[in-house]
Amino acid sequence: MHITEINAPFTIVERIPLPKYEYTEAEMFPDIRFSFSCKGCGTPVDVVLKPFQAGQPLDYLLEKGFVSEEMVINHNVAKPAMRSQKHLGTFVLFNMSAVSFILACDACPAKYWFVSGCGEVQPGRVLCHLSGIWYIALDTTS
């Protein structure tokens, strides 16, 4: 599994269940690791996430037209930012900026959308919240 770029809108096919969605500072360093089976080919997939080092703001995919605000809301990817949170972006995860990236299977063309938010939620309390991983289908008609 590797991080990749996309050049087209996509639709969500299925959410991949994760073993855990929230990690404390002690649990997230040096990295967060979990596994799942690829929906395209069944290959075991190992994901290694280095908090604060991966992803683009969720707004990037919105600005490119690759996702819609409705998709983000309807699939519980992130919540709309309140007026006082607008500096974090259009959407937030537990008062943290929502960042995302696209993962590609090494054994087949399957793609996954990963969304998370990491930050200091209270003074001295750092969390990483994994919103989820979604198996996606690229819109090849665009």
Buried (B, 14 or more C-beta within 10 A) or exposed (E): BEEEEBEEBBEBEEBBEBEEEEBEBEEBBEEBEBEBEBBBEEEEBEBEBEBEEBBEBBBBBBEEEBBEEEBBEEBEBBBEBEEEBEEBBBBBBBBBBBBBBBBBBEBEEBBBBBBBBBBEBEEEEBBBBBBBBBBBEBEEEE
